[in-house]
Amino acid sequence: MREFIQVMYRFVMPYKHFLGGAILLNILSAVFNIFSFSLIIPILNILFQTNDGEQVYHFMEWGSENIKDVVVNNFYYYTTSLIETYGASTTLLFLGIFLAVTTLIKTACYFGSSAIMIPLRTGIVRDIRVAVYKKVVKLPLSFFSDERKGDIIARMSGDVIEVENSIMSSLDMLLKNPILIFFYFATLILTSWQLTLFTLLVLPTMGWIMGRVGRALKKKSLDAQNRWSDTMTQLEETLGGVRVIKAFRAEDKMISRFETCSNELRGATGKVSTRQALAHPMSEFLGTILIVFVLWFGGTLILGNHSSIDASTFIFYMVMLYSLINPLKEFSRAGYNIPKGLASMERIDKILQAENNIVDKENAKELTSFEKEISFNGVGFSYDGNRAVLKNINLIIPKGKTVALVGQSGSGKSTLVDLLPRYYDVKEGSIQIDGKDVKDVKIHDLRALIGNVNQEAILFNDSFFNNIAFGVQNATMEEVITAAKIANAHDFIMETPDGYNTNIGDRGGKLSGGQRQRISIARAILKNPPILILDEATSALDTESERLVQEALEHLMRSRTTIAIAHRLSTIKNADEICVLHEGQIVERGTHEYLLSLNGYYKRLNDMQVL
């Protein structure tokens, strides 16, 4: 319960104004319910003539005696007065109409208390989903290196839905049922404290039995949600690698893996569903046992003339006891549902509470322009804290110059450029822009100065216009067209049915590799950043596409400070400086001709490409 209260405190506070209305309506519902059931006593007395007419009631002043005695006496006084005036049959009709009216008010309050909780429930679920998405977007790249995408998707979808189905659906019951239990139980005590004392002797045993079943549910629910994550991961990997699966004729193997995941998920959810299905019949049976014990005990007292209440009042007592059992059953059902939701919330919190160490410092400086140079000063980096990926990198990139990074795969080229926009933070040394450490400036300002064109053009399932204008607010069609023309993308865009409003498909799947890359370049041109990072932007293209993309890149690189990673040395031979990385260190640097004359690493790379 402590975990549940903590979850509620985190997410309910913005909606606390709904709670007051729900509590008031639940109290009114309970009061009118008790009042309507209390009409059973005079109705039974009239029907079965248990009052032989010898008992005469006189009006008692309110507050003159015990409140219970005054209420009961005056109720009977008005009832007997009605019988004397209109007769028993008409009085019975009046009582029936009054019962219908109070029931109408009670059900209206009941409906109102549930309706007022809907904005709270749906709002909390929306807030959790948005909070998870915001956290995912802001988490550093290192988080996604350690987590499976399918697992993250499962937590944002299946786990949030489980929280909605389990915790939020129980929230109404948890707010309503304690109020009903309190008022019904108070009524039972006022009606007969002896019978209520006997009831209390039986209830704890039943509560213990139901608690035993519910405690194991959270562990089984956690296992079921983990199996769901495995299934989603398998699906995500299949969709992402369907071309490779077909190429290697691995359809049967993948189907077998998916069937195994699905069978494990089925087994885990089956265990959870079985225990959950046990809640209602168990509570129904235990409630019936309680009714039987109280009926036997109270009936024995009445038959032996040892009871403090008459038969009609005892029937009212039994009706109220049965009414008490229903909220108790709902309460127990919530006790079964909540552990399932808490298991999902525990998985969601692994995202919400994940550490994000790429954040702005307090009083971070603004960085609105780039005027002089970028400097890497003794930079060292490691992903796991053990193996160094970069070692003592010292590099100065003056404004307007182009520096190329070359070397074999795994030498640290991409890691080096990822440190500049703070996708990761350096472990040793510092990176400075115009003398300001990138850790000391605002991340938003830093990344606003940098444009990226990657080996894999990352596009979105949207129109050409929205992909080119991505990240640029209030971009006009004229600006987008100008950027597309510079990137050699305008012609093929205009050949599509709707031009710039044509949807390019999932990840630009309707386009060729060269077309996707030119859209990516157009996006960088529109952003117009002073610093440009090119990460093997032409390595995956054919010769014709490479020529068009290279022309677009040359337009993009004019008057910009560029850091280019390249495997094809022909694309960077005109760079102002070329740095050769080997095992995380810069082992050679200089112009293309100078590096060839050294007859070292760069010369070997060049010779292999010539061959």
Secondary structure, DSSP 4 states (H G I P E B T S, - for coil): -HHHHHHHHHHHGGGHHHHHHHHHHHHHHHHHHHHHHHTHHHHHHHHHT-S-S--------TTSS-HHHHHHHHHHHHHHHHHHHH-HHHHHHHHHHHHHHHHHHHHHHHHHHHHTTHHHHHHHHHHHHHHHHHHHHHS-HHHHHHS-HHHHHHIIIIIHHHHIIIIIHHHHHHHHHHHHHHHHHHHHHHH-HHHHHHHHHHHHHHHHHHHHHHHTHHHHHHHHHHHHHHHHHHHHHHHHTHHHHHHTT-HHHHHHHHHHHHHHHHHHHHHHHHHHHTHHHHHHHHHHHHHHHHHHHHHHHHHTT--SS-HHHHHHHHHHHHHHHHHHHHHHHHHHHHHHHHHHHHHHHHHHT------PPTTPBP-----SEEEEEEEEE-SSSSS-SEEEEEEEEETT-EEEEE-STTSSHHHHHHHTTTSS--SEEEEEETTEEGGGB-HHHHHHTEEEEESS----SSBHHHHHTTT-TT--HHHHHHHHHHTT-HHHHHTSTTGGG-B--GGGTTS-HHHHHHHHHHHHHHH--SEEEEESTTTTS-HHHHHHHHHHHHHHHTTSEEEEE-SSGGGTTT-SEEEEEETTEEEEEE-HHHHHHHTSHHHHHHHHHH-
